[in-house]
């Protein structure tokens, strides 16, 4: 049996501590719900299709009357009515009679069949057939796709265009989705400057904040930039505590070690519970995770590629779990063997 890697162990430990579906529900117009997370199971409010309907054009006849039809002894019917899509009911008909139908026409219960146009010979108001037809031939029965009350989309599902179409087909214009987590992104380090500021030797432009802001949005969160925090421990602790009053999650890039001190580890321990104090990575052990007030804190490396990688491995799954999605922990492609 293969051993679980330290990275996978850290992912599992952290994601197990993140609260599941802690975000509240909000009602959203269906045409705005693409890519949002369904809050609770979606149960069909009605059958689909909502009535028996034809799926071809042809003639509706009593099935039993087709039983003895053959090339040698064709059976004739008189066309006594017509039902078109949009009509509220199908006309009644008796022995030796048929109703002309179109695709989508409403149809009755019972042992009836549709004779397709090309399988009937028509002469005025009379049609003849030369073979038997099975019951309910080319008829879609009410509820054959979806029964009223069936769970057709599970809670935690990320809504796709197909889901939107399914919900619309059942007559609903709104859907309950999970609110998006508010995620505050901090950068850390005295040497870090805004990426648009004049550059000075020895400084590092803060490209992590806009990158992680975009990554939070892509993962379904609502990002806010918390700014660049210098290497002042008490000021950073105060900023994080204040942020926890509003945010649902915090992401920090850089500052994992300052002057020999485990800066971010100590910070998380000060405001909450330190869960992961470093994960072996190419850039050292920069990944640090914790929980404060039931809210995840994800600290990633200052090196941009490692910051993005760390967020995808820990931050994105945390956002998904907060919204109630089923979590599949991402693999670290950088550690996969070459093909």
Buried (B, 14 or more C-beta within 10 A) or exposed (E): EEEEEBBBEBBEEBBEBBBBBBBEBEEBEBEEBEEBBBBBEBEBEBBBBBBBBBBBBBBBBBBEBBEEBEEEEBBBBEBBBBBEEEBEEBBEBEEBBBBBBBEBBBBBEEEBBBBBBEBBEEEEEBBBBBEBBEEBBBBBBBBBBBEBEBEBBEBBBBBEEEBBEBBEBBEBEEBBBBBBBBBBBBBBBBBBBEBEEEEEEEBBEBBBBBBBBEBBEBBBBBBBBBEBBBBEBEEBBEBBBEBBEEBBBBBBBBBBBBEEEBBBBBBBBBBBEBBBBBBEBEBBBBBBBBBBEEBBBBBBBBBBEBBBBBBBBBBBBBBBBBBBBEBEBEEBEEEEEEE
